[in-house]
Amino acid sequence: MKEAVVQRFPTSYHTDAQFESALRVLDWSFFDATTKKSYGPHALIVRAVDGVDLAPEFVAMLNDNDTFRRFFVDNVRTGLKRFADLLEESSKTGHSLQDDRGFVYEHRYKMFEVERLLAWPKQINGSSVGGYLLPKDEKNMPVFIKYANSQYADRFLNPQEMHWYSKDRRSTASREIKWMEEGKGSEEWSENHFIPLFVMRKADAEKLKMYYYVGRVGSYSNLHETKRDNNGENIGLVEMDLRLSKPLSTELYQHLTGEE
């Protein structure tokens, strides 16, 4: 299966971890209980000793229901066409699909889609992510910003830098901050410390709940501990300036910030 995908879409970002992630989506082991329930009682595939098989219930639906089969085939074809279009779109952005680990600059993603594309083993809800999350394997840490709607006033300083605050009760000794500090400024840091940045416009917060991918963080500066007042309680956190590997286009910068 992997060889067929690579042959058909040679410019795509494909790793063993991503193929395993795709299988977890198809057998529904990736999704949380609520999402699984919305999809119905039966997954599309089952794991077998010698590989992967279509789930018996899914095979029966394909064999016994012509309408379902036609709709399913049409969805697969549409998905393949959309993916081909997305690859073509990515080639025009000036961003490297390999450097961005398959994320397409200016494309919008739901949080669970980001988790899936990062090959997380399980879906994690937004309240648990809390703006960013460093998984146990410590290979990536996506950052999600609800622009102009953040309790910490995260904000762009310019098209390439964002002033960013950690979660509450964090210090420079906190796990994710120490992870960011490791190998800072080296080639190894960019390879083993992937920090994709996703920004949601305030107008989209309640309707679409989708984030623009604006690029990967290439470095940061001005890291220091600070305090914020929470109803009279001074709570510690960390702030810094995140610097993207490439600046945003003028159009996207204005679209996200409302600035001319």
VOBA-1610 file (N, C-alpha, C; in pm, whole numbers, padded with zeros to 5 digits, always signed):
BEGIN
Met+00083-00121+00000Met+00000+00000+00000Met+00087+00125+00000Lys+00188+00126+00087Lys+00274+00243+00096Lys+00342+00271-00038Glu+00391+00166-00102Glu+00461+00183-00229Glu+00369+00244-00335Ala+00241+00202-00334Ala+00146+00255-00432Ala+00122+00404-00410Val+00112+00445-00284Val+00090+00587-00253Val+00211+00670-00294Val+00331+00621-00261Val+00454+00693-00296Val+00466+00707-00447Gln+00430+00601-00519Gln+00439+00606-00664Gln+00339+00705-00724Arg+00218+00709-00668Arg+00115+00796-00722Arg+00136+00942-00681Phe+00187+00963-00558Phe+00208+01099-00508Phe+00352+01113-00458Pro+00448+01117-00550Pro+00589+01117-00510Pro+00633+01239-00431Thr+00563+01352-00446Thr+00604+01474-00376Thr+00541+01487-00239Ser+00455+01393-00202Ser+00390+01402-00072Ser+00488+01368+00039Tyr+00451+01405+00161Tyr+00532+01371+00278Tyr+00481+01238+00331His+00563+01136+00325His+00517+01004+00367His+00624+00935+00452Thr+00582+00894+00570Thr+00669+00822+00662Thr+00595+00699+00711Asp+00668+00606+00770Asp+00604+00488+00827Asp+00505+00526+00936Ala+00540+00628+01014Ala+00451+00673+01122Ala+00320+00727+01066Gln+00327+00796+00952Gln+00204+00849+00894Gln+00116+00738+00838Phe+00177+00635+00780Phe+00096+00524+00730Phe+00029+00449+00846Glu+00102+00434+00955Glu+00042+00371+01072Glu-00072+00457+01125Ser-00054+00590+01121Ser-00159+00681+01165Ser-00284+00665+01078Ala-00264+00650+00946Ala-00378+00632+00857Ala-00454+00504+00890Leu-00382+00399+00925Leu-00448+00273+00961Leu-00527+00289+01091Arg-00473+00366+01185Arg-00546+00388+01311Arg-00673+00468+01288Val-00674+00551+01185Val-00797+00623+01150Val-00899+00525+01091Leu-00853+00437+01003Leu-00944+00344+00935Leu-00997+00235+01027Asp-00918+00198+01130Asp-00973+00100+01225Asp-01032+00168+01349Trp-01031+00302+01348Trp-01092+00389+01447Trp-01024+00384+01583Ser-00907+00323+01593Ser-00838+00322+01722Ser-00782+00459+01757Phe-00771+00549+01658Phe-00723+00685+01684Phe-00827+00769+01755Phe-00954+00751+01720Phe-01059+00844+01763Phe-01102+00823+01908Asp-01147+00933+01970Asp-01203+00921+02104Asp-01343+00862+02097Ala-01400+00831+02211Ala-01528+00758+02216Ala-01641+00835+02148Thr-01643+00966+02165Thr-01750+01047+02105Thr-01743+01044+01953Thr-01624+01057+01899Thr-01607+01056+01754Thr-01640+00919+01697Lys-01595+00813+01763Lys-01627+00678+01718Lys-01777+00658+01709Lys-01848+00704+01810Lys-01993+00687+01813Lys-02060+00759+01696Ser-02006+00875+01659Ser-02067+00951+01548Ser-02047+00881+01415Tyr-01946+00796+01403Tyr-01918+00725+01279Tyr-01993+00593+01267Gly-02056+00548+01374Gly-02130+00423+01367Gly-02055+00308+01434Pro-02116+00190+01436Pro-02060+00079+01515Pro-01944+00004+01452His-01918+00022+01322His-01819-00063+01256His-01711+00020+01186Ala-01585-00019+01208Ala-01472+00045+01141Ala-01460-00008+00998Leu-01367+00048+00921Leu-01352+00008+00781Leu-01253-00107+00764Ile-01157-00118+00854Ile-01057-00223+00841Ile-01037-00294+00975Val-00977-00411+00968Val-00935-00484+01088Val-00789-00526+01067Arg-00714-00530+01175Arg-00576-00575+01168Arg-00574-00727+01161Ala-00488-00779+01074Ala-00472-00923+01060Ala-00326-00960+01083Val-00301-01087+01105Val-00164-01132+01131Val-00072-01097+01016Asp-00122-01112+00894Asp-00039-01089+00776Asp-00061-00951+00714Gly-00125-00859+00788Gly-00144-00725+00734Gly-00276-00663+00776Val-00352-00619+00677Val-00478-00548+00702Val-00587-00605+00611Asp-00706-00623+00665Asp-00821-00667+00587Asp-00934-00567+00600Leu-01021-00563+00499Leu-01144-00487+00514Leu-01230-00554+00620Ala-01296-00473+00703Ala-01384-00529+00806Ala-01500-00604+00741Pro-01537-00719+00793Pro-01646-00798+00732Pro-01775-00718+00716Glu-01809-00637+00814Glu-01931-00557+00806Glu-01923-00456+00692Phe-01805-00401+00672Phe-01787-00305+00564Phe-01796-00374+00427Val-01737-00493+00417Val-01745-00571+00293Val-01890-00602+00259Ala-01968-00639+00360Ala-02109-00672+00339Ala-02186-00550+00287Met-02156-00433+00341Met-02223-00311+00295Met-02188-00280+00150Leu-02062-00302+00113Leu-02022-00278-00025Leu-02088-00376-00121Asn-02103-00501-00078Asn-02159-00605-00164Asn-02311-00598-00175Asp-02376-00553-00067Asp-02522-00563-00060Asp-02596-00434-00091Asn-02523-00325-00100Asn-02589-00195-00118Asn-02521-00118-00231Asp-02582-00120-00350Asp-02522-00053-00466Asp-02508+00097-00444Thr-02608+00159-00382Thr-02602+00303-00359Thr-02486+00338-00267Phe-02472+00261-00160Phe-02361+00285-00067Phe-02227+00268-00139Arg-02215+00164-00220Arg-02089+00138-00291Arg-02055+00253-00385Arg-02155+00304-00459Arg-02129+00414-00552Arg-02086+00540-00478Phe-02155+00569-00366Phe-02118+00686-00287Phe-01978+00671-00229Phe-01944+00551-00183Phe-01812+00529-00125Phe-01703+00547-00231Val-01722+00487-00348Val-01624+00500-00456Val-01609+00646-00496Asp-01721+00718-00503Asp-01717+00860-00540Asp-01640+00940-00436Asn-01656+00907-00308Asn-01584+00976-00201Asn-01433+00950-00210Val-01396+00828-00241Val-01254+00795-00254Val-01193+00872-00370Arg-01263+00874-00483Arg-01211+00947-00599Arg-01200+01095-00570Thr-01300+01150-00502Thr-01297+01292-00467Thr-01182+01322-00374Gly-01159+01233-00276Gly-01049+01251-00183Gly-00914+01250-00251Leu-00896+01158-00345Leu-00771+01152-00420Leu-00749+01278-00504Lys-00858+01327-00564Lys-00848+01449-00644Lys-00814+01570-00555Arg-00877+01578-00440Arg-00851+01689-00348Arg-00707+01685-00299Phe-00656+01564-00275Phe-00518+01552-00229Phe-00421+01594-00338Ala-00449+01553-00462Ala-00363+01595-00574Ala-00365+01747-00588Asp-00483+01808-00574Asp-00494+01954-00582Asp-00416+02021-00470Leu-00421+01961-00351Leu-00350+02018-00236Leu-00199+02013-00256Leu-00151+01903-00314Leu-00008+01893-00345Leu+00034+02000-00446Glu-00051+02022-00546Glu-00021+02125-00645Glu-00021+02263-00580Glu-00118+02285-00491Glu-00125+02413-00419Glu+00000+02434-00335Ser+00046+02328-00269Ser+00163+02341-00181Ser+00288+02376-00259Ser+00296+02332-00384Ser+00415+02358-00466Ser+00429+02505-00502Lys+00323+02583-00484Lys+00324+02724-00522Lys+00344+02817-00402Thr+00356+02761-00282Thr+00363+02845-00163Thr+00503+02893-00129Gly+00606+02827-00187Gly+00742+02860-00149Gly+00788+02791-00023His+00700+02711+00035His+00733+02633+00155His+00762+02489+00115Ser+00848+02424+00191Ser+00883+02284+00165Ser+00788+02190+00237Leu+00721+02105+00162Leu+00629+02009+00223Leu+00704+01912+00314Gln+00829+01885+00283Gln+00910+01796+00366Gln+00948+01865+00497Asp+00993+01989+00489Asp+01028+02064+00610Asp+00906+02085+00700Asp+00790+02102+00637Asp+00667+02127+00713Asp+00593+01999+00748Arg+00656+01885+00726Arg+00603+01753+00765Arg+00464+01727+00707Gly+00441+01774+00586Gly+00316+01747+00519Gly+00210+01854+00535Phe+00230+01949+00625Phe+00133+02058+00642Phe+00152+02160+00531Val+00040+02209+00479Val+00042+02303+00367Val+00021+02445+00418Tyr+00115+02530+00388Tyr+00108+02670+00430Tyr-00022+02735+00382Glu-00088+02806+00473Glu-00215+02878+00451Glu-00336+02785+00447His-00314+02654+00453His-00427+02562+00456His-00484+02557+00598Arg-00615+02535+00610Arg-00678+02532+00742Arg-00700+02389+00789Tyr-00678+02368+00918Tyr-00689+02234+00977Tyr-00770+02240+01107Lys-00847+02136+01130Lys-00906+02117+01262Lys-00801+02055+01353Met-00818+02072+01483Met-00716+02025+01575Met-00692+01875+01563Phe-00799+01797+01549Phe-00780+01652+01542Phe-00707+01612+01413Glu-00721+01693+01307Glu-00648+01665+01184Glu-00498+01688+01204Val-00464+01791+01280Val-00323+01815+01311Val-00266+01698+01390Glu-00340+01654+01490Glu-00294+01541+01572Glu-00275+01416+01487Arg-00367+01395+01396Arg-00359+01277+01308Arg-00238+01285+01216Leu-00217+01402+01155Leu-00105+01417+01062Leu+00030+01413+01133Leu+00031+01444+01261Leu+00153+01432+01340Leu+00174+01290+01391Ala+00082+01202+01354Ala+00090+01059+01389Ala+00079+01035+01539Trp-00001+01118+01607Trp-00028+01088+01747Trp-00110+00959+01755Pro-00085+00873+01853Pro-00157+00745+01859Pro-00305+00760+01892Lys-00342+00866+01964Lys-00481+00885+02005Lys-00523+01030+01987Gln-00651+01049+01958Gln-00707+01184+01951Gln-00714+01243+02091Ile-00673+01369+02105Ile-00677+01438+02234Ile-00764+01562+02218Asn-00859+01580+02309Asn-00953+01691+02292Asn-00885+01825+02321Gly-00949+01931+02274Gly-00890+02063+02280Gly-00859+02111+02420Ser-00945+02079+02516Ser-00921+02124+02653Ser-00797+02060+02713Ser-00767+01939+02671Ser-00646+01872+02720Ser-00521+01924+02650Val-00535+01965+02524Val-00422+02024+02453Val-00390+02160+02513Gly-00493+02240+02536Gly-00475+02368+02605Gly-00385+02467+02536Gly-00387+02472+02405Gly-00305+02568+02331Gly-00177+02510+02274Tyr-00126+02407+02338Tyr-00010+02333+02285Tyr+00006+02207+02368Leu+00076+02111+02311Leu+00099+01987+02385Leu+00224+01919+02331Leu+00309+01876+02422Leu+00427+01798+02388Leu+00398+01652+02421Pro+00383+01565+02319Pro+00352+01424+02346Pro+00465+01354+02419Lys+00438+01233+02462Lys+00537+01157+02538Lys+00662+01128+02457Asp+00646+01109+02324Asp+00764+01077+02244Asp+00852+01200+02217Glu+00800+01320+02248Glu+00876+01444+02240Glu+00936+01468+02101Lys+00859+01441+01997Lys+00906+01465+01861Lys+00849+01593+01801Asn+00738+01639+01853Asn+00675+01758+01798Asn+00591+01825+01906Met+00565+01953+01888Met+00479+02026+01982Met+00400+02130+01904Pro+00282+02093+01855Pro+00201+02192+01783Pro+00152+02302+01878Val+00150+02425+01827Val+00103+02540+01903Val-00020+02596+01833Phe-00129+02611+01909Phe-00255+02661+01854Phe-00287+02796+01918Ile-00306+02897+01834Ile-00334+03032+01882Ile-00471+03077+01831Lys-00559+03116+01923Lys-00684+03181+01884Lys-00656+03331+01885Tyr-00625+03384+01768Tyr-00574+03520+01763Tyr-00679+03621+01808Ala-00636+03715+01890Ala-00723+03820+01946Ala-00830+03761+02036Asn-00813+03635+02075Asn-00912+03571+02163Asn-00841+03487+02268Ser-00714+03519+02293Ser-00634+03442+02387Ser-00629+03513+02521Gln-00638+03435+02628Gln-00633+03496+02762Gln-00495+03555+02791Tyr-00394+03513+02713Tyr-00259+03563+02736Tyr-00219+03672+02638Ala-00304+03708+02547Ala-00274+03813+02448Ala-00155+03776+02360Asp-00147+03649+02318Asp-00048+03612+02217Asp-00071+03700+02095Arg+00038+03747+02033Arg+00018+03841+01922Arg+00140+03838+01830Phe+00114+03866+01702Phe+00224+03882+01607Phe+00294+04015+01635Leu+00426+04011+01635Leu+00506+04133+01643Leu+00531+04188+01504Asn+00538+04097+01408Asn+00559+04128+01268Asn+00526+04001+01190Pro+00536+04000+01058Pro+00496+03880+00983Pro+00578+03754+01010Gln+00688+03765+01086Gln+00770+03645+01111Gln+00782+03610+01259Glu+00738+03698+01347Glu+00755+03673+01490Glu+00624+03687+01565Met+00606+03600+01664Met+00488+03606+01750Met+00532+03606+01895His+00478+03699+01972His+00501+03697+02117His+00404+03596+02177Trp+00459+03501+02252Trp+00381+03384+02292Trp+00402+03354+02440Tyr+00294+03309+02505Tyr+00296+03275+02646Tyr+00270+03125+02663Ser+00338+03067+02760Ser+00314+02926+02793Ser+00184+02913+02871Lys+00152+02793+02910Lys+00039+02770+02998Lys+00073+02824+03138Asp-00030+02835+03220Asp-00010+02878+03358Asp+00076+02777+03435Arg+00138+02829+03539Arg+00218+02746+03631Arg+00330+02672+03558Arg+00398+02746+03472Arg+00514+02694+03402Arg+00635+02780+03436Ser+00753+02719+03425Ser+00878+02790+03447Ser+00979+02741+03344Thr+01099+02797+03348Thr+01202+02751+03254Thr+01245+02608+03285Ala+01202+02555+03400Ala+01233+02416+03434Ala+01123+02321+03390Ser+01014+02373+03335Ser+00904+02287+03290Ser+00946+02201+03172Arg+00883+02085+03160Arg+00924+01985+03061Arg+00927+02040+02919Glu+00820+02107+02874Glu+00815+02151+02736Glu+00912+02267+02709Ile+00936+02352+02810Ile+01030+02461+02793Ile+01173+02407+02786Lys+01206+02311+02870Lys+01338+02247+02864Lys+01357+02177+02730Trp+01251+02116+02678Trp+01258+02050+02546Trp+01290+02151+02437Met+01227+02268+02445Met+01255+02372+02346Met+01398+02421+02357Glu+01453+02424+02476Glu+01588+02473+02498Glu+01695+02377+02445Glu+01661+02248+02439Glu+01761+02148+02399Glu+01804+02170+02254Gly+01931+02183+02234Gly+01986+02194+02099Gly+01942+02318+02024Lys+01899+02423+02097Lys+01851+02544+02032Lys+01956+02601+01936Gly+01913+02637+01816Gly+02001+02699+01719Gly+02082+02603+01636Ser+02066+02473+01661Ser+02142+02375+01583Ser+02053+02309+01479Glu+02116+02242+01383Glu+02040+02170+01281Glu+01958+02059+01346Glu+02012+02000+01452Glu+01940+01893+01522Glu+01810+01944+01582Trp+01811+02072+01626Trp+01690+02127+01688Trp+01574+02127+01588Ser+01601+02169+01464Ser+01495+02175+01364Ser+01449+02035+01323Glu+01540+01936+01331Glu+01505+01800+01293Glu+01422+01730+01401Asn+01460+01749+01527Asn+01400+01674+01636Asn+01307+01756+01724His+01291+01883+01691His+01203+01969+01769His+01112+02044+01671Phe+01014+01972+01619Phe+00923+02030+01520Phe+00809+02101+01592Ile+00798+02233+01571Ile+00694+02313+01635Ile+00612+02382+01527Pro+00506+02318+01479Pro+00420+02383+01380Pro+00326+02482+01449Leu+00307+02596+01386Leu+00225+02702+01445Leu+00094+02716+01368Phe-00017+02714+01441Phe-00150+02722+01382Phe-00224+02839+01446Val-00287+02921+01363Val-00351+03042+01411Val-00496+03046+01363Met-00586+03073+01455Met-00728+03084+01423Met-00772+03231+01432Arg-00838+03278+01330Arg-00896+03413+01334Arg-01007+03417+01438Lys-01024+03531+01501Lys-01129+03545+01601Lys-01267+03518+01541Ala-01287+03561+01415Ala-01417+03542+01349Ala-01448+03395+01324Asp-01344+03311+01322Asp-01365+03168+01293Asp-01379+03083+01419Ala-01359+03144+01536Ala-01351+03067+01660Ala-01477+02987+01688Glu-01593+03045+01667Glu-01717+02976+01700Glu-01774+02899+01581Lys-01745+02944+01460Lys-01806+02882+01342Lys-01725+02764+01291Leu-01608+02789+01240Leu-01531+02686+01170Leu-01441+02605+01263Lys-01388+02672+01365Lys-01295+02607+01459Lys-01179+02542+01385Met-01127+02615+01287Met-01015+02567+01208Met-00900+02667+01218Tyr-00780+02614+01212Tyr-00659+02694+01228Tyr-00581+02699+01096Tyr-00530+02817+01063Tyr-00438+02830+00950Tyr-00300+02779+00991Tyr-00240+02699+00905Tyr-00101+02663+00927Tyr-00015+02776+00873Val+00062+02839+00962Val+00140+02956+00921Val+00290+02924+00912Gly+00329+02801+00941Gly+00469+02762+00927Gly+00523+02699+01054Arg+00648+02656+01046Arg+00713+02595+01163Arg+00801+02698+01232Val+00812+02683+01363Val+00898+02771+01441Val+01042+02728+01418Gly+01125+02822+01373Gly+01265+02792+01347Gly+01357+02829+01462Ser+01314+02925+01544Ser+01393+02968+01659Ser+01304+03052+01750Tyr+01361+03096+01862Tyr+01287+03184+01950Tyr+01388+03269+02027Ser+01339+03375+02091Ser+01426+03465+02166Ser+01349+03526+02282Asn+01421+03599+02367Asn+01360+03671+02479Asn+01280+03581+02573Leu+01327+03460+02592Leu+01258+03368+02682Leu+01284+03410+02827His+01176+03424+02903His+01191+03456+03045His+01062+03422+03120Glu+01077+03405+03249Glu+00962+03379+03334Glu+00891+03510+03364Thr+00759+03500+03382Thr+00680+03619+03411Thr+00563+03579+03500Lys+00479+03674+03533Lys+00361+03648+03617Lys+00239+03709+03550Arg+00124+03651+03576Arg+00000+03717+03535Arg-00096+03718+03652Asp-00173+03822+03658Asp-00267+03840+03769Asp-00397+03768+03738Asn-00434+03673+03820Asn-00559+03600+03805Asn-00643+03622+03930Asn-00722+03729+03925Asn-00807+03765+04039Asn-00726+03778+04168Gly-00616+03850+04157Gly-00533+03876+04274Gly-00425+03774+04299Glu-00429+03661+04230Glu-00325+03559+04245Glu-00224+03573+04132Asn-00098+03587+04168Asn+00008+03596+04068Asn+00050+03455+04026Ile+00024+03423+03899Ile+00051+03288+03848Ile+00171+03294+03755Gly+00265+03203+03776Gly+00386+03201+03695Gly+00365+03136+03560Leu+00433+03189+03460Leu+00434+03131+03327Leu+00559+03180+03255Val+00577+03136+03131Val+00694+03173+03053Val+00648+03245+02927Glu+00721+03346+02887Glu+00691+03414+02761Glu+00817+03421+02675Met+00796+03429+02545Met+00908+03435+02450Met+00857+03483+02316Asp+00950+03512+02225Asp+00916+03549+02089Asp+00948+03432+01997Leu+00846+03374+01938Leu+00865+03265+01843Leu+00895+03323+01705Arg+00995+03267+01639Arg+01030+03315+01505Arg+01008+03204+01404Leu+00921+03230+01307Leu+00892+03133+01202Leu+01011+03119+01108Ser+01021+03003+01044Ser+01130+02982+00950Ser+01117+03073+00828Lys+00993+03112+00796Lys+00968+03205+00686Lys+00858+03302+00728Pro+00863+03427+00683Pro+00758+03523+00718Pro+00626+03492+00648Leu+00517+03535+00710Leu+00386+03521+00647Leu+00377+03614+00526Ser+00296+03574+00432Ser+00267+03665+00321Ser+00189+03785+00376Thr+00198+03895+00305Thr+00126+04016+00347Thr-00023+03990+00359Glu-00077+03913+00264Glu-00221+03886+00262Glu-00264+03806+00385Leu-00189+03700+00418Leu-00228+03617+00532Leu-00208+03694+00663Tyr-00102+03770+00672Tyr-00077+03849+00793Tyr-00192+03946+00819Gln-00235+04015+00715Gln-00347+04109+00731Gln-00477+04037+00763His-00494+03921+00702His-00617+03843+00723His-00628+03797+00870Leu-00515+03757+00928Leu-00517+03706+01065Leu-00520+03817+01168Thr-00452+03925+01142Thr-00438+04031+01243Thr-00531+04148+01222Gly-00578+04167+01099Gly-00660+04283+01069Gly-00578+04409+01051Glu-00443+04392+01049Glu-00355+04507+01034Glu-00320+04530+00887Glu-00303+04653+00851Glu-00265+04691+00715Glu-00113+04692+00702
//
